[in-house]
Amino acid sequence: MTGVLFGEVDAPDLHVMSFNIRRRFDRITWPPADRWPLRKQRLRTFLEANRPHLLGTQEAMPDQAQWVQSALGSNYGRVGLGRGPRLDGEGTPLFYDRDRLEVESWEQVALSDTPHTPASTGWGNTIPRIAVIAQMRDRETDARFTFVNTHFDAFSRRARRRSATWLHDLVAARTHPLLFTADVNAHIRSAELSDMFADGLLVDTWSYAPARRTAEWGTFNNYASPRVGARRIDALLATPDVGVRAVGIDPRPTGTQWPSDHLPVQAIVRIHPAATP
């Protein structure tokens, strides 16, 4: 990789990224590019170069979350645990630049009818799905906002529909501007996810931005050359009171290969203190 989409981003703007980093498997995986020991340094190189203020990750095992935090640097914090019954295993942790942002409170919920029961399912998903919800403050501007990071189910359309409705209801009850990052496992403009945008409570930053730094690449490239027009299944959404300045999907490998089977989605946003109660 010879450059970054967004260089240094100063207040009041924020650099936000959603990135499914692909979980580490203990068994041998195919293609070889998927093997964590072969791609962990590529991920470090990419994160060291980009350093978003806010990063929502998906599929992170505990050791991978530690690797991401180490790559970002000692000034980055992390919230979010695993989706297992003991809050272990794969998670959707979010990372934030502590020099710029602080977490005032946070919670982790299951995407189910019993959100506070760890590892609970029941919307058509057999694998637990979780969301991390953080209440944040921008130290530079004093703006307060909500940041949500999650990973919708890969196998059940019903579960994805229920998750989209859950998100709509969460946004409807908000008291601050809100940012949302996720691997939603369906094209963002698909009918099964339409509840995310019901009543105009959320907007797709890609469609909302006045500037796009790249083409609309499909975000699941599976270590192959990305394609324009393929499904964009990684989301970076916002409430309309968030100013979206620019967006991009970086299609370039880091060195000779990609650090994940997904491409990262990035946006530059601005949250005005006047928009926060």
Short mmCIF file of the C-alpha atoms (twelve columns), coordinates in Angstrom:
data_MODEL
# 
_entry.id   MODEL 
# 
loop_
_atom_site.group_PDB 
_atom_site.id 
_atom_site.type_symbol 
_atom_site.label_atom_id 
_atom_site.label_alt_id 
_atom_site.label_comp_id 
_atom_site.label_asym_id 
_atom_site.label_seq_id 
_atom_site.Cartn_x 
_atom_site.Cartn_y 
_atom_site.Cartn_z 
_atom_site.pdbx_PDB_model_num 
ATOM 1   C CA . MET A 1   0.000   0.000   0.000  1 
ATOM 2   C CA . THR A 2   1.462   3.329   -1.040 1 
ATOM 3   C CA . GLY A 3   -0.834  5.722   0.757  1 
ATOM 4   C CA . VAL A 4   -3.975  6.246   2.798  1 
ATOM 5   C CA . LEU A 5   -7.387  7.567   1.804  1 
ATOM 6   C CA . PHE A 6   -7.450  10.120  4.579  1 
ATOM 7   C CA . GLY A 7   -4.371  11.717  6.058  1 
ATOM 8   C CA . GLU A 8   -4.300  13.596  9.322  1 
ATOM 9   C CA . VAL A 9   -7.824  14.569  10.325 1 
ATOM 10  C CA . ASP A 10  -8.184  17.453  12.758 1 
ATOM 11  C CA . ALA A 11  -11.054 18.648  14.939 1 
ATOM 12  C CA . PRO A 12  -13.897 19.142  14.545 1 
ATOM 13  C CA . ASP A 13  -13.747 16.301  12.004 1 
ATOM 14  C CA . LEU A 14  -13.528 12.653  13.052 1 
ATOM 15  C CA . HIS A 15  -12.094 9.740   11.072 1 
ATOM 16  C CA . VAL A 16  -14.327 6.659   11.482 1 
ATOM 17  C CA . MET A 17  -13.750 3.152   10.120 1 
ATOM 18  C CA . SER A 18  -15.629 -0.147  9.988  1 
ATOM 19  C CA . PHE A 19  -13.427 -3.192  9.405  1 
ATOM 20  C CA . ASN A 20  -14.192 -6.902  9.609  1 
ATOM 21  C CA . ILE A 21  -10.683 -8.166  10.398 1 
ATOM 22  C CA . ARG A 22  -11.571 -11.864 9.821  1 
ATOM 23  C CA . ARG A 23  -11.378 -14.109 12.830 1 
ATOM 24  C CA . ARG A 24  -8.382  -16.273 13.550 1 
ATOM 25  C CA . PHE A 25  -9.000  -19.983 13.049 1 
ATOM 26  C CA . ASP A 26  -6.826  -22.580 14.719 1 
ATOM 27  C CA . ARG A 27  -7.225  -25.010 11.832 1 
ATOM 28  C CA . ILE A 28  -5.539  -24.642 8.458  1 
ATOM 29  C CA . THR A 29  -7.645  -22.370 6.245  1 
ATOM 30  C CA . TRP A 30  -7.900  -21.865 2.517  1 
ATOM 31  C CA . PRO A 31  -6.783  -19.811 0.712  1 
ATOM 32  C CA . PRO A 32  -3.390  -19.495 2.422  1 
ATOM 33  C CA . ALA A 33  -3.832  -15.710 2.496  1 
ATOM 34  C CA . ASP A 34  -6.530  -16.255 5.147  1 
ATOM 35  C CA . ARG A 35  -4.063  -17.601 7.707  1 
ATOM 36  C CA . TRP A 36  -3.663  -15.217 10.614 1 
ATOM 37  C CA . PRO A 37  0.124   -15.600 11.007 1 
ATOM 38  C CA . LEU A 38  0.488   -14.538 7.364  1 
ATOM 39  C CA . ARG A 39  -1.763  -11.488 7.552  1 
ATOM 40  C CA . LYS A 40  -1.393  -10.123 11.078 1 
ATOM 41  C CA . GLN A 41  1.562   -7.923  10.107 1 
ATOM 42  C CA . ARG A 42  -0.369  -6.602  7.103  1 
ATOM 43  C CA . LEU A 43  -3.171  -5.605  9.456  1 
ATOM 44  C CA . ARG A 44  -0.689  -3.855  11.745 1 
ATOM 45  C CA . THR A 45  0.836   -1.972  8.812  1 
ATOM 46  C CA . PHE A 46  -2.578  -0.847  7.604  1 
ATOM 47  C CA . LEU A 47  -3.732  0.327   11.031 1 
ATOM 48  C CA . GLU A 48  -0.468  2.089   11.816 1 
ATOM 49  C CA . ALA A 49  -0.824  4.035   8.563  1 
ATOM 50  C CA . ASN A 50  -4.495  4.962   8.981  1 
ATOM 51  C CA . ARG A 51  -5.142  5.385   12.727 1 
ATOM 52  C CA . PRO A 52  -8.846  6.319   12.666 1 
ATOM 53  C CA . HIS A 53  -10.229 8.138   15.693 1 
ATOM 54  C CA . LEU A 54  -12.951 5.470   15.889 1 
ATOM 55  C CA . LEU A 55  -12.751 1.891   14.675 1 
ATOM 56  C CA . GLY A 56  -15.549 -0.659  14.794 1 
ATOM 57  C CA . THR A 57  -14.215 -4.188  14.198 1 
ATOM 58  C CA . GLN A 58  -15.974 -7.473  13.622 1 
ATOM 59  C CA . GLU A 59  -14.840 -11.097 14.077 1 
ATOM 60  C CA . ALA A 60  -12.098 -10.196 16.541 1 
ATOM 61  C CA . MET A 61  -10.884 -12.977 18.803 1 
ATOM 62  C CA . PRO A 62  -9.379  -11.767 22.114 1 
ATOM 63  C CA . ASP A 63  -5.785  -12.031 20.922 1 
ATOM 64  C CA . GLN A 64  -6.691  -10.256 17.686 1 
ATOM 65  C CA . ALA A 65  -8.332  -7.421  19.617 1 
ATOM 66  C CA . GLN A 66  -5.111  -7.041  21.593 1 
ATOM 67  C CA . TRP A 67  -3.151  -7.033  18.331 1 
ATOM 68  C CA . VAL A 68  -5.354  -4.286  16.879 1 
ATOM 69  C CA . GLN A 69  -5.015  -2.162  19.999 1 
ATOM 70  C CA . SER A 70  -1.239  -2.617  19.991 1 
ATOM 71  C CA . ALA A 71  -1.052  -1.675  16.298 1 
ATOM 72  C CA . LEU A 72  -3.062  1.490   16.858 1 
ATOM 73  C CA . GLY A 73  -0.862  2.588   19.742 1 
ATOM 74  C CA . SER A 74  -0.866  3.128   23.491 1 
ATOM 75  C CA . ASN A 75  -3.204  6.118   23.245 1 
ATOM 76  C CA . TYR A 76  -6.060  3.913   21.996 1 
ATOM 77  C CA . GLY A 77  -8.714  2.434   24.256 1 
ATOM 78  C CA . ARG A 78  -10.995 -0.535  23.643 1 
ATOM 79  C CA . VAL A 79  -14.436 -1.640  24.812 1 
ATOM 80  C CA . GLY A 80  -16.310 -4.826  23.973 1 
ATOM 81  C CA . LEU A 81  -16.027 -8.475  24.995 1 
ATOM 82  C CA . GLY A 82  -16.765 -11.837 23.398 1 
ATOM 83  C CA . ARG A 83  -20.143 -13.218 22.384 1 
ATOM 84  C CA . GLY A 84  -19.802 -16.463 24.348 1 
ATOM 85  C CA . PRO A 85  -21.641 -17.399 27.567 1 
ATOM 86  C CA . ARG A 86  -18.692 -16.169 29.644 1 
ATOM 87  C CA . LEU A 87  -18.248 -13.114 27.398 1 
ATOM 88  C CA . ASP A 88  -15.423 -14.985 25.706 1 
ATOM 89  C CA . GLY A 89  -14.609 -15.788 22.105 1 
ATOM 90  C CA . GLU A 90  -15.274 -13.712 18.998 1 
ATOM 91  C CA . GLY A 91  -16.438 -10.158 19.548 1 
ATOM 92  C CA . THR A 92  -17.171 -6.780  17.981 1 
ATOM 93  C CA . PRO A 93  -14.888 -4.489  19.985 1 
ATOM 94  C CA . LEU A 94  -14.580 -0.814  19.204 1 
ATOM 95  C CA . PHE A 95  -11.377 1.180   19.489 1 
ATOM 96  C CA . TYR A 96  -11.002 4.898   20.074 1 
ATOM 97  C CA . ASP A 97  -8.256  7.505   20.229 1 
ATOM 98  C CA . ARG A 98  -8.169  8.500   23.906 1 
ATOM 99  C CA . ASP A 99  -6.381  11.746  23.117 1 
ATOM 100 C CA . ARG A 100 -9.436  12.833  21.138 1 
ATOM 101 C CA . LEU A 101 -12.351 10.872  22.616 1 
ATOM 102 C CA . GLU A 102 -13.589 9.482   25.901 1 
ATOM 103 C CA . VAL A 103 -16.122 6.747   26.616 1 
ATOM 104 C CA . GLU A 104 -18.583 7.984   29.229 1 
ATOM 105 C CA . SER A 105 -20.427 4.645   29.429 1 
ATOM 106 C CA . TRP A 106 -20.911 1.517   27.382 1 
ATOM 107 C CA . GLU A 107 -22.808 -1.748  27.262 1 
ATOM 108 C CA . GLN A 108 -22.821 -4.941  25.258 1 
ATOM 109 C CA . VAL A 109 -26.098 -6.576  24.282 1 
ATOM 110 C CA . ALA A 110 -27.137 -9.730  22.467 1 
ATOM 111 C CA . LEU A 111 -29.211 -9.371  19.316 1 
ATOM 112 C CA . SER A 112 -32.072 -11.399 20.733 1 
ATOM 113 C CA . ASP A 113 -35.255 -11.051 22.777 1 
ATOM 114 C CA . THR A 114 -33.086 -11.372 25.908 1 
ATOM 115 C CA . PRO A 115 -30.379 -8.824  25.142 1 
ATOM 116 C CA . HIS A 116 -28.779 -8.943  28.577 1 
ATOM 117 C CA . THR A 117 -28.342 -12.723 28.573 1 
ATOM 118 C CA . PRO A 118 -24.878 -13.546 27.224 1 
ATOM 119 C CA . ALA A 119 -24.813 -15.847 24.186 1 
ATOM 120 C CA . SER A 120 -28.598 -15.694 23.748 1 
ATOM 121 C CA . THR A 121 -30.114 -16.252 20.294 1 
ATOM 122 C CA . GLY A 122 -33.620 -16.619 18.945 1 
ATOM 123 C CA . TRP A 123 -34.189 -14.401 15.904 1 
ATOM 124 C CA . GLY A 124 -33.320 -17.162 13.462 1 
ATOM 125 C CA . ASN A 125 -29.620 -17.073 14.253 1 
ATOM 126 C CA . THR A 126 -27.994 -20.133 15.785 1 
ATOM 127 C CA . ILE A 127 -24.760 -18.229 16.461 1 
ATOM 128 C CA . PRO A 128 -24.899 -15.490 19.112 1 
ATOM 129 C CA . ARG A 129 -24.717 -11.975 17.697 1 
ATOM 130 C CA . ILE A 130 -23.817 -8.974  19.818 1 
ATOM 131 C CA . ALA A 131 -23.612 -5.199  19.655 1 
ATOM 132 C CA . VAL A 132 -21.396 -2.788  21.580 1 
ATOM 133 C CA . ILE A 133 -23.028 0.562   22.357 1 
ATOM 134 C CA . ALA A 134 -20.847 3.383   23.677 1 
ATOM 135 C CA . GLN A 135 -21.739 6.881   24.826 1 
ATOM 136 C CA . MET A 136 -18.845 9.097   23.809 1 
ATOM 137 C CA . ARG A 137 -17.571 12.651  24.179 1 
ATOM 138 C CA . ASP A 138 -15.263 14.505  21.846 1 
ATOM 139 C CA . ARG A 139 -12.600 16.109  24.040 1 
ATOM 140 C CA . GLU A 140 -11.883 18.780  21.423 1 
ATOM 141 C CA . THR A 141 -15.446 19.969  20.799 1 
ATOM 142 C CA . ASP A 142 -17.381 18.622  23.810 1 
ATOM 143 C CA . ALA A 143 -19.842 17.019  21.383 1 
ATOM 144 C CA . ARG A 144 -21.518 13.892  22.723 1 
ATOM 145 C CA . PHE A 145 -22.658 11.025  20.536 1 
ATOM 146 C CA . THR A 146 -23.507 7.314   20.518 1 
ATOM 147 C CA . PHE A 147 -21.333 4.786   18.699 1 
ATOM 148 C CA . VAL A 148 -22.745 1.335   17.867 1 
ATOM 149 C CA . ASN A 149 -20.754 -1.558  16.416 1 
ATOM 150 C CA . THR A 150 -22.153 -4.984  15.552 1 
ATOM 151 C CA . HIS A 151 -22.168 -7.946  13.167 1 
ATOM 152 C CA . PHE A 152 -25.476 -9.171  11.727 1 
ATOM 153 C CA . ASP A 153 -26.054 -12.878 11.149 1 
ATOM 154 C CA . ALA A 154 -24.512 -14.432 8.044  1 
ATOM 155 C CA . PHE A 155 -27.061 -17.217 7.510  1 
ATOM 156 C CA . SER A 156 -30.562 -16.081 8.486  1 
ATOM 157 C CA . ARG A 157 -32.451 -13.385 6.587  1 
ATOM 158 C CA . ARG A 158 -34.978 -13.317 9.398  1 
ATOM 159 C CA . ALA A 159 -32.235 -12.575 11.900 1 
ATOM 160 C CA . ARG A 160 -30.928 -9.761  9.711  1 
ATOM 161 C CA . ARG A 161 -34.414 -8.271  9.383  1 
ATOM 162 C CA . ARG A 162 -34.925 -8.408  13.144 1 
ATOM 163 C CA . SER A 163 -31.503 -6.856  13.677 1 
ATOM 164 C CA . ALA A 164 -32.360 -4.023  11.278 1 
ATOM 165 C CA . THR A 165 -35.579 -3.395  13.217 1 
ATOM 166 C CA . TRP A 166 -33.643 -3.471  16.500 1 
ATOM 167 C CA . LEU A 167 -31.305 -0.817  15.145 1 
ATOM 168 C CA . HIS A 168 -34.202 1.372   14.023 1 
ATOM 169 C CA . ASP A 169 -35.770 1.180   17.481 1 
ATOM 170 C CA . LEU A 170 -32.442 1.921   19.170 1 
ATOM 171 C CA . VAL A 171 -31.942 5.006   17.015 1 
ATOM 172 C CA . ALA A 172 -35.531 6.157   17.624 1 
ATOM 173 C CA . ALA A 173 -34.834 6.209   21.371 1 
ATOM 174 C CA . ARG A 174 -31.514 8.066   21.111 1 
ATOM 175 C CA . THR A 175 -30.692 11.328  22.849 1 
ATOM 176 C CA . HIS A 176 -27.479 12.107  20.905 1 
ATOM 177 C CA . PRO A 177 -26.226 11.923  17.333 1 
ATOM 178 C CA . LEU A 178 -25.338 8.342   16.449 1 
ATOM 179 C CA . LEU A 179 -22.735 6.521   14.353 1 
ATOM 180 C CA . PHE A 180 -23.143 2.870   13.373 1 
ATOM 181 C CA . THR A 181 -20.542 0.451   12.027 1 
ATOM 182 C CA . ALA A 182 -21.185 -3.184  11.137 1 
ATOM 183 C CA . ASP A 183 -20.792 -6.112  8.848  1 
ATOM 184 C CA . VAL A 184 -24.489 -6.473  7.976  1 
ATOM 185 C CA . ASN A 185 -23.988 -9.568  5.748  1 
ATOM 186 C CA . ALA A 186 -26.325 -8.290  3.031  1 
ATOM 187 C CA . HIS A 187 -26.148 -5.469  0.542  1 
ATOM 188 C CA . ILE A 188 -26.860 -2.276  2.426  1 
ATOM 189 C CA . ARG A 189 -29.602 -1.376  -0.061 1 
ATOM 190 C CA . SER A 190 -31.314 -4.784  0.206  1 
ATOM 191 C CA . ALA A 191 -34.973 -5.069  1.183  1 
ATOM 192 C CA . GLU A 192 -34.177 -7.174  4.244  1 
ATOM 193 C CA . LEU A 193 -32.260 -4.243  5.775  1 
ATOM 194 C CA . SER A 194 -34.737 -1.522  4.814  1 
ATOM 195 C CA . ASP A 195 -35.923 -1.034  8.412  1 
ATOM 196 C CA . MET A 196 -32.519 0.502   9.203  1 
ATOM 197 C CA . PHE A 197 -33.551 3.510   7.124  1 
ATOM 198 C CA . ALA A 198 -37.257 3.645   8.025  1 
ATOM 199 C CA . ASP A 199 -38.592 7.081   8.959  1 
ATOM 200 C CA . GLY A 200 -35.327 8.681   7.830  1 
ATOM 201 C CA . LEU A 201 -33.707 8.085   11.222 1 
ATOM 202 C CA . LEU A 202 -30.438 6.804   9.697  1 
ATOM 203 C CA . VAL A 203 -28.586 7.585   6.495  1 
ATOM 204 C CA . ASP A 204 -25.956 5.632   4.589  1 
ATOM 205 C CA . THR A 205 -22.826 7.786   4.724  1 
ATOM 206 C CA . TRP A 206 -21.861 6.527   1.265  1 
ATOM 207 C CA . SER A 207 -25.015 7.992   -0.269 1 
ATOM 208 C CA . TYR A 208 -25.004 11.060  1.976  1 
ATOM 209 C CA . ALA A 209 -21.399 12.218  1.508  1 
ATOM 210 C CA . PRO A 210 -20.559 15.160  -0.778 1 
ATOM 211 C CA . ALA A 211 -17.182 13.575  -1.612 1 
ATOM 212 C CA . ARG A 212 -16.236 9.974   -2.388 1 
ATOM 213 C CA . ARG A 213 -12.550 9.164   -2.462 1 
ATOM 214 C CA . THR A 214 -13.061 5.828   -4.244 1 
ATOM 215 C CA . ALA A 215 -15.497 3.852   -6.338 1 
ATOM 216 C CA . GLU A 216 -18.183 1.822   -4.574 1 
ATOM 217 C CA . TRP A 217 -16.237 -1.385  -4.224 1 
ATOM 218 C CA . GLY A 218 -17.828 -4.576  -2.996 1 
ATOM 219 C CA . THR A 219 -16.500 -4.943  0.535  1 
ATOM 220 C CA . PHE A 220 -16.244 -8.751  0.706  1 
ATOM 221 C CA . ASN A 221 -13.441 -9.470  -1.753 1 
ATOM 222 C CA . ASN A 222 -12.159 -12.684 -0.094 1 
ATOM 223 C CA . TYR A 223 -8.496  -11.902 -0.869 1 
ATOM 224 C CA . ALA A 224 -9.219  -11.411 -4.581 1 
ATOM 225 C CA . SER A 225 -9.213  -8.270  -6.709 1 
ATOM 226 C CA . PRO A 226 -12.137 -6.109  -5.542 1 
ATOM 227 C CA . ARG A 227 -15.025 -5.458  -7.929 1 
ATOM 228 C CA . VAL A 228 -17.060 -2.324  -8.457 1 
ATOM 229 C CA . GLY A 229 -20.755 -3.049  -8.168 1 
ATOM 230 C CA . ALA A 230 -20.352 -6.096  -5.936 1 
ATOM 231 C CA . ARG A 231 -22.273 -6.179  -2.673 1 
ATOM 232 C CA . ARG A 232 -21.317 -3.537  -0.120 1 
ATOM 233 C CA . ILE A 233 -22.046 -5.496  3.054  1 
ATOM 234 C CA . ASP A 234 -19.998 -3.402  5.478  1 
ATOM 235 C CA . ALA A 235 -21.937 -0.423  6.797  1 
ATOM 236 C CA . LEU A 236 -21.046 2.977   8.126  1 
ATOM 237 C CA . LEU A 237 -24.289 4.780   8.911  1 
ATOM 238 C CA . ALA A 238 -25.168 7.973   10.772 1 
ATOM 239 C CA . THR A 239 -28.116 9.965   11.984 1 
ATOM 240 C CA . PRO A 240 -28.921 12.981  9.781  1 
ATOM 241 C CA . ASP A 241 -27.593 15.425  12.401 1 
ATOM 242 C CA . VAL A 242 -24.071 14.084  11.779 1 
ATOM 243 C CA . GLY A 243 -22.226 15.996  9.073  1 
ATOM 244 C CA . VAL A 244 -20.670 13.573  6.597  1 
ATOM 245 C CA . ARG A 245 -17.689 15.129  4.850  1 
ATOM 246 C CA . ALA A 246 -16.190 12.301  2.764  1 
ATOM 247 C CA . VAL A 247 -16.225 8.508   2.416  1 
ATOM 248 C CA . GLY A 248 -14.078 5.820   0.863  1 
ATOM 249 C CA . ILE A 249 -13.483 2.072   0.541  1 
ATOM 250 C CA . ASP A 250 -9.794  1.269   0.253  1 
ATOM 251 C CA . PRO A 251 -9.425  -1.531  -2.340 1 
ATOM 252 C CA . ARG A 252 -5.637  -1.801  -2.254 1 
ATOM 253 C CA . PRO A 253 -3.693  -4.704  -0.790 1 
ATOM 254 C CA . THR A 254 -1.175  -4.005  1.937  1 
ATOM 255 C CA . GLY A 255 1.998   -5.136  0.272  1 
ATOM 256 C CA . THR A 256 1.183   -8.181  -1.842 1 
ATOM 257 C CA . GLN A 257 -2.069  -9.211  -0.131 1 
ATOM 258 C CA . TRP A 258 -5.007  -7.925  1.880  1 
ATOM 259 C CA . PRO A 259 -5.049  -8.063  5.697  1 
ATOM 260 C CA . SER A 260 -8.629  -9.416  5.727  1 
ATOM 261 C CA . ASP A 261 -11.240 -10.952 3.448  1 
ATOM 262 C CA . HIS A 262 -13.197 -7.678  3.832  1 
ATOM 263 C CA . LEU A 263 -12.295 -4.157  2.781  1 
ATOM 264 C CA . PRO A 264 -12.453 -1.335  5.333  1 
ATOM 265 C CA . VAL A 265 -15.099 1.378   4.959  1 
ATOM 266 C CA . GLN A 266 -14.098 4.865   6.095  1 
ATOM 267 C CA . ALA A 267 -15.756 8.234   6.583  1 
ATOM 268 C CA . ILE A 268 -14.878 11.704  7.774  1 
ATOM 269 C CA . VAL A 269 -17.708 13.098  9.884  1 
ATOM 270 C CA . ARG A 270 -18.396 16.163  11.967 1 
ATOM 271 C CA . ILE A 271 -20.606 16.251  15.074 1 
ATOM 272 C CA . HIS A 272 -21.512 19.726  16.216 1 
ATOM 273 C CA . PRO A 273 -21.860 20.394  19.950 1 
ATOM 274 C CA . ALA A 274 -25.030 22.332  19.200 1 
ATOM 275 C CA . ALA A 275 -26.577 19.067  18.014 1 
ATOM 276 C CA . THR A 276 -26.133 17.449  21.416 1 
ATOM 277 C CA . PRO A 277 -28.488 18.123  24.366 1 
# 
